Amino acid sequence: MGQYERTRIARAFDETKKFWNVHKTWAHFVPVLVGLVFGVLRVMSKTLIDTAVSGLLWALCFYVVAWMGSFLINYIWSSPAALHTDKQKELNILITAHETATRDLIDAHENTKRELAIERDKNGEMEITVEILEGFFVWGAFQSSDPNTEGARSELFITLCLRLVNVNQARRSVAECRLVIETQDGTVYDLKSEPVVVPSPHVIERDTGFYRAAGGGVERTAIQSIPDLDLSVPLERGVAVVGLVQFVISDLEKYTDGSFQNNATFTVVLTDSLRQKHEITRPRNAWEKNGRLIPASRRP
């Protein structure tokens, strides 16, 4: 006998006992007892005991038949329906509890996402800001004997003057500096910064108005020393650091009019010690020629 049949029989038995309670049993035997009383009062004969026993037997038979009939009714019709209703109620309770738990999990997940987004926004505001102050573009040794020959190729040294400011609460250092150049024709150069800025040592020569030099002569240029950007030094919060960083394109067709850099976008991408990226993009625009990167030995 399976679990369902045992449950069904037990349920039918319980329902039958509920139906044939003390009151129903008493109501069933009342007619026989009343008849017995009247028989005692009216017929005081020797057949009284036989009549009483016969009535009680008939009442007992009627009771057993009625009880079994109620049991079969409950077993066949009422018990399965009641079991189905109970199971449906239990299932509904479980479904409601599952939906509630699911909603709680979803709400907790959404709250976590919002908190992470808020924290990410805070971190996004507290990063390393990058500025491109100016750029110097110097062609290397040409592969052609005559640099004016059409199609001559050479190295292009790109030196950028950057200003970095750490606005994060914690000290950070730069692990890597890259330059992504996208030219007008869609060519992309992804360059990593060189360890040394050449020429080394170097200075920036800038044009000025005529002035009298210390030696008594007249000059119209001034020399400015800008250090190389030391990426390994941790950046203090709120302290601006200015320095030079250099990139090299090893093989490029010569552009004498500056059209290469003037018609390209320059994106500087810094990766800090926490592997977070900070970048700045300079759109296509002509670079101002405010100075020249020269060897320090040429300094007057």
C-alpha positions as CSV (number, residue, x, y, z in Angstrom):
1,M,0.0,0.0,0.0
2,G,1.5,3.3,-1.0
3,Q,1.8,6.5,1.0
4,Y,-1.1,8.1,-0.8
5,E,-3.5,5.2,-0.1
6,R,-2.5,5.2,3.6
7,T,-3.1,9.0,3.8
8,R,-6.4,8.6,2.0
9,I,-7.6,5.9,4.3
10,A,-6.5,7.8,7.4
11,R,-8.3,10.9,6.1
12,A,-11.5,9.0,5.3
13,F,-11.4,7.4,8.8
14,D,-10.9,10.8,10.5
15,E,-13.8,12.4,8.5
16,T,-16.1,9.4,9.3
17,K,-15.3,9.7,13.0
18,K,-16.0,13.5,12.8
19,F,-19.3,12.7,11.2
20,W,-20.3,9.9,13.6
21,N,-19.6,11.8,16.8
22,V,-21.3,11.3,20.1
23,H,-24.3,13.3,19.2
24,K,-24.9,11.5,15.9
25,T,-24.5,8.1,17.6
26,W,-26.9,9.1,20.4
27,A,-29.4,10.3,17.8
28,H,-29.1,7.0,16.0
29,F,-29.9,4.9,19.1
30,V,-32.6,7.2,20.6
31,P,-35.5,5.7,18.6
32,V,-34.7,2.2,19.8
33,L,-34.2,3.3,23.4
34,V,-37.5,5.2,23.4
35,G,-39.3,2.3,21.9
36,L,-37.7,0.0,24.5
37,V,-39.0,2.3,27.3
38,F,-42.5,2.4,25.9
39,G,-42.3,-1.4,25.5
40,V,-41.4,-1.8,29.1
41,L,-44.2,0.5,30.2
42,R,-46.9,-1.1,28.0
43,V,-45.8,-4.7,27.8
44,M,-44.7,-6.2,31.0
45,S,-44.3,-9.7,29.7
46,K,-41.5,-12.3,29.3
47,T,-40.9,-11.2,25.7
48,L,-39.6,-7.8,26.9
49,I,-35.9,-9.0,26.9
50,D,-36.2,-10.5,23.5
51,T,-37.8,-7.3,22.1
52,A,-35.1,-5.2,23.7
53,V,-32.2,-7.4,22.4
54,S,-33.8,-7.5,19.0
55,G,-34.1,-3.7,18.8
56,L,-30.6,-3.2,20.0
57,L,-29.2,-5.7,17.4
58,W,-31.1,-4.0,14.6
59,A,-29.9,-0.5,15.8
60,L,-26.3,-1.8,15.9
61,C,-26.6,-3.3,12.4
62,F,-28.1,0.0,11.1
63,Y,-25.2,1.9,12.9
64,V,-22.5,-0.3,11.3
65,V,-24.0,-0.1,7.9
66,A,-24.4,3.7,8.2
67,W,-20.9,4.1,9.5
68,M,-19.4,2.0,6.7
69,G,-21.4,3.9,4.2
70,S,-20.1,7.2,5.5
71,F,-16.6,5.8,5.4
72,L,-17.0,4.8,1.8
73,I,-18.5,8.2,0.9
74,N,-15.5,9.9,2.5
75,Y,-13.0,7.5,0.9
76,I,-14.4,7.8,-2.6
77,W,-15.5,11.4,-2.8
78,S,-14.8,13.6,0.2
79,S,-11.3,12.5,1.2
80,P,-9.6,13.0,-2.2
81,A,-11.2,16.4,-2.6
82,A,-10.2,17.4,0.9
83,L,-6.6,16.1,0.3
84,H,-6.4,18.0,-2.9
85,T,-7.6,21.2,-1.3
86,D,-5.2,20.8,1.6
87,K,-2.3,20.1,-0.8
88,Q,-3.3,23.1,-2.9
89,K,-3.3,25.3,0.2
90,E,0.1,24.0,1.2
91,L,1.4,24.5,-2.3
92,N,0.0,28.1,-2.3
93,I,1.7,28.8,1.0
94,L,5.0,27.4,-0.4
95,I,4.6,29.4,-3.6
96,T,3.9,32.6,-1.6
97,A,6.9,32.0,0.6
98,H,9.1,31.3,-2.4
99,E,7.9,34.4,-4.2
100,T,8.5,36.5,-1.0
101,A,12.0,35.0,-0.7
102,T,12.7,35.7,-4.4
103,R,11.5,39.3,-4.1
104,D,13.7,39.7,-1.0
105,L,16.7,38.3,-2.9
106,I,16.0,40.5,-5.9
107,D,15.6,43.6,-3.7
108,A,18.9,42.7,-1.9
109,H,20.6,42.3,-5.2
110,E,19.3,45.6,-6.5
111,N,20.3,47.4,-3.3
112,T,23.8,45.9,-3.6
113,K,24.0,47.0,-7.3
114,R,22.9,50.5,-6.3
115,E,25.5,50.6,-3.5
116,L,28.2,49.4,-5.8
117,A,27.1,52.0,-8.4
118,I,27.3,54.7,-5.8
119,E,30.7,53.5,-4.6
120,R,31.9,53.3,-8.2
121,D,30.7,56.8,-8.9
122,K,32.5,58.0,-5.8
123,N,35.7,56.2,-7.0
124,G,35.1,57.6,-10.4
125,E,35.1,61.2,-9.0
126,M,38.2,60.4,-6.9
127,E,40.7,59.4,-9.6
128,I,43.9,60.7,-11.3
129,T,43.1,63.6,-13.6
130,V,45.3,63.9,-16.7
131,E,46.0,67.0,-18.8
132,I,48.0,67.3,-22.0
133,L,49.7,70.7,-21.8
134,E,51.7,70.6,-25.0
135,G,53.4,68.3,-27.4
136,F,56.8,68.2,-29.3
137,F,57.2,66.2,-32.5
138,V,60.7,65.5,-33.7
139,W,61.6,63.3,-36.7
140,G,64.5,60.9,-36.2
141,A,67.2,59.8,-38.7
142,F,65.5,59.4,-42.1
143,Q,65.8,56.1,-44.0
144,S,66.2,58.0,-47.2
145,S,69.4,59.9,-47.9
146,D,67.3,63.0,-48.7
147,P,64.6,63.7,-46.1
148,N,62.8,65.8,-48.7
149,T,62.4,62.8,-51.0
150,E,58.7,61.9,-51.5
151,G,57.8,58.9,-49.4
152,A,60.8,59.2,-47.1
153,R,60.3,57.3,-43.9
154,S,61.6,57.8,-40.4
155,E,61.0,57.5,-36.7
156,L,58.7,60.1,-35.1
157,F,59.5,61.0,-31.5
158,I,56.3,62.3,-29.8
159,T,57.0,64.0,-26.5
160,L,54.0,65.1,-24.4
161,C,54.0,67.4,-21.4
162,L,51.5,66.0,-18.9
163,R,50.0,67.3,-15.7
164,L,48.7,64.7,-13.3
165,V,46.7,65.3,-10.1
166,N,45.6,62.6,-7.7
167,V,42.3,63.5,-6.3
168,N,41.9,60.2,-4.5
169,Q,42.3,59.9,-0.7
170,A,45.0,57.3,-1.1
171,R,48.4,57.7,-2.6
172,R,48.6,56.1,-6.1
173,S,51.4,55.6,-8.6
174,V,51.2,55.0,-12.3
175,A,52.0,51.5,-13.5
176,E,51.8,52.1,-17.2
177,C,51.3,55.0,-19.6
178,R,50.1,54.5,-23.2
179,L,49.3,56.7,-26.1
180,V,46.6,55.8,-28.6
181,I,46.8,57.8,-31.9
182,E,44.0,57.6,-34.4
183,T,44.8,59.3,-37.7
184,Q,42.5,60.9,-40.2
185,D,42.5,57.7,-42.4
186,G,41.6,55.5,-39.5
187,T,45.0,54.1,-38.7
188,V,45.5,53.5,-35.0
189,Y,48.9,53.5,-33.2
190,D,49.0,52.1,-29.7
191,L,52.3,53.2,-28.1
192,K,53.9,52.5,-24.8
193,S,55.9,55.3,-23.1
194,E,59.7,55.1,-23.5
195,P,61.8,54.7,-20.3
196,V,64.0,57.7,-21.2
197,V,63.1,61.0,-23.0
198,V,65.6,61.8,-25.8
199,P,67.6,63.8,-26.3
200,S,69.0,63.3,-22.8
201,P,69.6,65.6,-21.1
202,H,67.2,68.0,-22.7
203,V,65.6,71.4,-22.3
204,I,62.7,73.3,-23.9
205,E,63.7,76.3,-26.0
206,R,61.0,79.0,-26.3
207,D,60.9,82.1,-28.4
208,T,60.6,85.4,-26.5
209,G,60.9,89.1,-27.1
210,F,64.4,90.6,-27.4
211,Y,66.1,90.9,-24.1
212,R,69.7,91.5,-22.8
213,A,71.3,88.3,-21.7
214,A,73.5,88.0,-18.6
215,G,76.7,87.9,-20.8
216,G,75.8,91.3,-22.3
217,G,74.4,90.0,-25.6
218,V,70.9,90.2,-26.9
219,E,68.7,87.1,-26.9
220,R,65.2,86.3,-28.1
221,T,64.9,82.7,-26.8
222,A,64.5,81.4,-23.3
223,I,65.4,78.0,-21.9
224,Q,62.9,76.0,-19.7
225,S,63.8,72.8,-17.9
226,I,60.9,70.3,-17.6
227,P,61.7,67.1,-15.9
228,D,60.8,63.7,-17.2
229,L,57.6,62.3,-15.7
230,D,58.7,59.7,-13.1
231,L,55.7,57.3,-13.2
232,S,57.1,55.2,-10.3
233,V,56.8,57.9,-7.7
234,P,53.4,57.8,-5.8
235,L,51.1,60.7,-6.4
236,E,50.1,62.6,-3.3
237,R,46.5,63.8,-3.1
238,G,46.0,67.2,-4.6
239,V,49.6,67.7,-5.6
240,A,50.0,68.5,-9.3
241,V,52.9,66.7,-11.1
242,V,54.2,68.0,-14.4
243,G,56.6,66.2,-16.6
244,L,57.6,64.9,-20.0
245,V,56.7,61.5,-21.4
246,Q,57.9,60.2,-24.8
247,F,56.5,57.8,-27.4
248,V,58.1,56.6,-30.7
249,I,56.5,55.5,-33.9
250,S,59.4,53.5,-35.4
251,D,58.4,53.6,-39.1
252,L,56.3,56.4,-40.5
253,E,56.1,58.4,-43.7
254,K,57.4,61.9,-43.3
255,Y,54.9,64.7,-43.0
256,T,56.7,68.1,-43.4
257,D,53.6,70.2,-42.7
258,G,52.6,68.7,-39.4
259,S,49.4,67.2,-40.8
260,F,50.0,63.9,-39.1
261,Q,49.6,65.2,-35.6
262,N,47.2,68.0,-36.4
263,N,44.7,65.6,-38.0
264,A,44.8,62.9,-35.4
265,T,43.3,62.3,-32.0
266,F,45.6,61.6,-29.1
267,T,44.4,59.6,-26.1
268,V,46.6,59.2,-23.1
269,V,45.7,56.2,-21.0
270,L,47.2,55.8,-17.5
271,T,46.9,52.5,-15.5
272,D,47.5,53.1,-11.8
273,S,48.8,50.6,-9.2
274,L,45.3,49.4,-8.5
275,R,44.8,48.6,-12.2
276,Q,42.3,51.3,-12.7
277,K,42.5,53.3,-16.0
278,H,42.5,57.1,-16.3
279,E,42.5,58.8,-19.7
280,I,42.2,62.0,-21.6
281,T,41.6,62.5,-25.3
282,R,42.8,65.5,-27.3
283,P,40.6,65.9,-30.4
284,R,41.9,66.7,-33.9
285,N,43.3,70.1,-33.7
286,A,46.5,71.9,-34.7
287,W,49.3,71.8,-32.1
288,E,50.6,75.1,-31.0
289,K,54.4,75.5,-31.6
290,N,55.4,77.1,-28.3
291,G,58.9,75.6,-28.1
292,R,61.4,73.1,-29.2
293,L,62.8,70.0,-27.4
294,I,66.6,70.4,-27.7
295,P,69.7,68.8,-26.1
296,A,70.8,70.5,-23.0
297,S,74.3,70.9,-24.5
298,R,72.9,73.5,-26.9
299,R,71.8,75.6,-23.9
300,P,73.6,79.0,-24.1
